[in-house]
Structure formats: structure tokens, C-alpha cells
Amino acid sequence: MKKIYILHENKEWTIHLTNRLEELGLPYEEWHLDEGVVPLTEAPPEGIFYNRMSASSHTRDHRFAPELTGAVLAWLEHHDRKVWNGSRALQLELSKVNQYTALEQAGVKTPRTIAAVGKEKILEAAKKIGTKSFITKHNRAGKGLGVQLFHSVASLERYLFGPDFEVPVDGITLIQEYIEAPEPYITRCEFIGGKFVYAVQVNTSEGFELCPADACQIGDLFCPVGEEVEEKPKFQIIKDFQESIIEKYEQFLYQNNIKVAGIEFIRNKNGEIFTYDVNTNTNYNADAEKVEGKFGMLELAKLLGEELDKVKEN
């Protein structure tokens, strides 16, 4: 029997989707890819395959899950199976360098960024970035890995050669210009089936904790502004959100064969939008959705069901 197959390495992030699939009576199977085999001598089962592999899998002791998922996706695509968020989506999930170059190619502005390997090269990149304040982050990230704010090269040097420096899992550190926002929030745009669903305003006044479903606390160091603000929900769906950037985002997703994503941007004091992250294993905040009556996982489950209906069984 054909099914919806969910490729992942973190059960906590799939339970909300599988609950909706069960609610709709849709057949599904989870492939937990922290380890396994890829039977290249056999054909994959029939169905639709939804890839939810995360760039932060190594933080859950699943170091080679992305590589295994890449092999599985190559196998599925070789046999022309219908895959949502296939090999290209995984490539972008695992590399912000690939994200930024693809976004720029689609006409989407990203913060000025330099990639470097090696502590001395990171210092060289910081000197070259051309801004007084800058941040570091990991190329293969998720959960805000490696994000630090610096106001001088000297402070970066102390960090690099001190006890707190964390080597990225792929060895690549990014040096990025610091975008100072006039208000303490960023915006996350959610897409399902390659189309815009809603935008969420994320309050960063207590730190840049951005993942809707998983606490990614970085601390106040990277908060765009430090003033106190009245207490508000951390995640709020924006009513009647309309920005021309959405059209560019949808084109970017189409060009890169990405069906499901959350794309984050920040505005500077001049109102310019800078896009800095693409999440292809996006999650949704239950509290924000309940307030607005919009449910991302339900919409995703419905679309996966519709795609499953189109799959012909051999």
C-alpha cells in the first residue's frame, strides 16, 4: 500500500504532523535516519516522501543522519519517487553558504557574509567584513549554533583563543555584518507546497530564541536591541501580512525545488529587509496558531494526502 513516508531524526518534531495524518486517516510511516541501510539493489516503496532532516542533528548525537538522508534521497530520486524537500533542499539546510548564494541568485538580499576555516582565517575575515559590529555563526547550524555578537576584532580574538570557542561540525565559521533592528523582533515566513501560508513576528527582547518548537536560547548577547519592552507573546502571527519579498521567496523555493520552509528576515533602521535563514524542516508554534486559527501541520497533512492520491501504485 502506498504511504506518506517521513524522513527525520527527531521524533519530537514529527509528532505534530503524525497526529494530523492520523486525524485525517492517512497512511504513513516514519523513517528515523540516525542510522540504517540504503538498498540500492532494490526499488523504494511507492508513496510520497517528505524529508525533515535537520542541520542540528549532530547536537542530538545523530552526527551522520544528514549524510545517510542524502544517500536515501539519491536512491529515491533515482527511482523517480515523489519527494518533498529532496536533495537540493537538504543541501541548503546543511549550508548557510549555499543558502545565501541561492537567495542572492533569486534577488533576495542577505547580510554581508564571509566564510572561513581556521582561527587566523576567521580573524582575517572579521577585518575584511567592513563593519564595526559583526556576528559569528556556524555554516551548518540550526538552534542558533555558534551565534555570537562582537564589537571589535580584538574581542573576537579573545573568544577564538579562549575556552568557549566551538568548532563548527563542518569546520566553516561565518562572519556576518550585524543588522541592528529598530524594534526587538524578526519575521519568519512559512511556506507549504511552495506557497506562503502566514508570517510570524518573533520577539527577540529576551534573546534570539527563534525556533518555534525547540528552545534555541542564545542569550541577550545577540538581541538586536536591548531596551525593555512590555511583555508580549514570543510568537505572533501577523494579520494581513503583505510584503513584496514573498513573491521573491516563492520564486526562490520554486527554483530550488523546496516545498516546505520557514524563511527568516530582519529589518534595519532604514526598513531594508535582510534574509538570513532558510529552515527546510520548519516547525510551527501551537500557541500562535491557536490564537489565529491557522494550523501549519494540518495544512501540510492535507497537501501530503492530496499528493499521495496522485501516486500510482505498480
N, C-alpha and C positions, 0 to 999 in steps of 0.2 A: 504494500500500500504506500502511495506517495505521502510524504510528510513535509512539515516545516522543520528544518534542521538548524539548530542554533549553535554556532561555534564560539566558544568562550573559555575563560579560565577563572571566572569568579561568579559563583552561584548567587552571591548577594545582589549582583547587578542584573540577573536574569529572572529572578523570581517574580518581579512585577509584570514582565512580559508573559511568562508562562501562565501566570494567574489569568491574564486576559485571554490567552489562547484557550485555556480550559473553559473559561466563561463563554466563549464563542463556539465551543465544541470542535476545535480544530486539532487535527493530529500533529504532534510534534515530537522531536527527540533532541536531547542536548548532547553535544559532543564537547566534553571537557578536555581541552587540549594542552594540559600541562605536561602530558607525556602520551605516547601512543605509537601507532604504526600507520604508514600510508601504503595501501596495497596497490602499487602501480600496475600490477598484473591483472587487476580486476577493474570492473566498471563501478562507479559510485551508484548508490541507490537513486531512484527518481524522487524529485521533490524540489523545493526551493531552499537554498542555503543562505543563512543570514550570519555574517561574520561580525562578532562583537569582541574581537581580540583587543587588549588594552596595551598601551605603551608602558604602563606602570606594572605589568605582570611580574617583573623581577622583584618588586617590593613585597610580593606575596609568595616568594620562593618558587616562582614559575619562570625561571630565567630563560628557558628556551621555548616557551609557549609561542611567541611570535614567529620564531623560525619554523616550528612544526606547523603552525597555521599557514605560513607561506607555502609549505610543501603541499598541504591539503588543498589549498586554493588552486595551486597549479594543476593538481590532479583533477579537481572538479571542472576547471575551465578547459582543460584538455578534452574532457568528455562533454563539453557544451552544456553543462548543468547551469541552471539559472541561479546566479549568485548575487546577493545584495551585499555591497561593500566588499568587493573582491580584492584582487592583488594590488591594484593601484591604491585603493582606499587604505589597505594595510601599510603600503609604502609611505603614505602621507602620515598615517597615525604614528609611525615609528620615527619620523624625522621632521623636525621643525624646519630644517633647511629645505627639504622637499616641499613642505607646506608653503613657505614664504616664496619660493621661486614659482610655484604653481599659482599662488594667489596673485603675484605681480604680473604673471603672464595673462591672467584673466582681468587685469586692470584694477586690481584691489590693492590699495596702499597698505604696506606693512611698516613697522618701525625699522629704522636703520639697524642692521644686524651684521655682525662678523662672527664667523665660526672659527674655533681654534682648538688645537690639540697640544697639550704640554703647557706647563705653568708659565714659562717665559713667553710662549706664543700668545697666551691669554693676556698677559701684560701688554705685549705689543699691540694686540687688538684693542685693548682699552685706550691706549694712547692714540690710536688711529680713529676711534669711533667719532671723535669730534664734538662730544657733548660733555658738559661738566659732570652731570649725573648720569649713571647708566646702571643697568641690571645685568646679572648673570643668570643663566638658566641652562638646564640640560637639553641637549638636542633630542634625545629620546626621553620624554618627560612623563607627563601625567602627574596629577596630585601636586603640582607646583614644585616639582623636584629641582633643587639647585637654585631656586629663585632668591636672589639677594640684591639689595639696593646699595650702591656705593656713590659717594660724592667726590671721590678722588682716586687716582691710580694707587696712591700710597696705601689707602685703606684696603684696596683690593689685594695689594701685595701681601699685607699682613694676613689677610684671610687665606690666600693661596698657600702660604708657607706656615700657616698655623694648624692647629689640631682639628679645626672644624670643616676644612675643605673636603668636599665629597666628589670623588671622581665619577663622571657620568658612566652609565653602563656601556655606552658605545665610545667613550673616550672624548666626545665632542662637547665642548662648552661654548655657549653662545654669549657674546657681549652685545647688548642691545641698548639703544637710546631709551632713556626714561621718559615716558609720556606722562606729564603731570595733568591730571584731570581737575577741572574747577569744582566738581562735586564728587563725593566718595562713592562712585558706582561704576560698574562696567555693564555692557549689554551682551546678552547671549541670545542668538537667533537659532531657533530649532527648525529643522527640515526633515520631512518624512516623505519618501517617494520622490526625493529631489525637489520638493515644493515647500515653501515657507508655511509653517504652522502657527508659531507665535514667537514673540520676543520676551525675554525676561530681564528685568533690571535686577542686578545683583549688588547689594550693599556691601561695600568694602571697608566701612569705617572701623571694623574690628580686625582688619587684616584681609588679605586676598584669598579668602576661602571660597573657591569658585565652583567646585563640583557639586551639583545638586543633590547627589545621593551619597557621596562619600566625603567625610570631613578631610579637607586638604589644607589644614591650618598652616600658614606660613608665619603668622605673627604680624605685628603692626609695622614692621620694617618696610614692607612693600605697599602699605596703604597709600593710594595716590594723594590723599590729603589727610592731615592729622587732626583737624578741628573736631570738636564734639558735635554730634548731630542728635536730633531726637530719635528715640528708638523706633525703628521700623522693621517690618519683616525683611529677612535677608534676601528672599527671592519674591519678586512680584511680577506677574505677567502684565505687560504694558498694553493697555486698551488701545485699539485702533492704531497700532504701530505701522507707520508708513515711512519708509526711507528708500531712496533710490539705490542704496547699497544692496538691497535684497535681490534686485534683478541681476546684479553682478555676481552675488553669491550663488544664485541658482544656475547661472551660466558656468561658474567655476565647478559646481558639483556635477553638472552635465558633462563638462569636458573631462572630468576625472572619474566618471562612472561611479559616483558616490550617491547612494540612495538615502542614507540616514546620517545626520550630522548635527552637531551644535557648533556654531561659529561665534567667537567672542571678539568684541571690539571695544575700544576706549576712545573717548573724545578728548582732545586737548582744549586749552582755554580759548582757542580760535574756532572751535566747533568742528575741526577736522577729525575724520574717523580714521583710526589705525587698527587694522585687524591683526591679531597676534596669536590666535589659536584656533585650530580645527580639531574637533573631537568626533571621531567616527564611531565611537562606542558610547554615544551620548546617553545621559540619564535625565530624568525629569523629577522636579520637586513636587511631592504629593500635596503639600500644604498650599503652594501657589496654584496648582491646578484645581484643587477643590474650590478655592475662592472664585475662580473664573469659570469653572465647569468645562474646562478643556483638559483632555487626558491623552498625552502623547502615546503611551503604551497601548491604549485602546485603539487609537487610530492606526498605529503600526501593526497591531494584530489583525485588524480588518484588512489592511492593504496586503499583508502577507497571505491572508486567506484568499483574497482575490487573485493574487499571483499564483497560488497553489492550484486554483481552479483551472488555470491556463496550461498547466503542465500536463502533457500527455504521457500516460504510462505505456511502457513497452509490453 
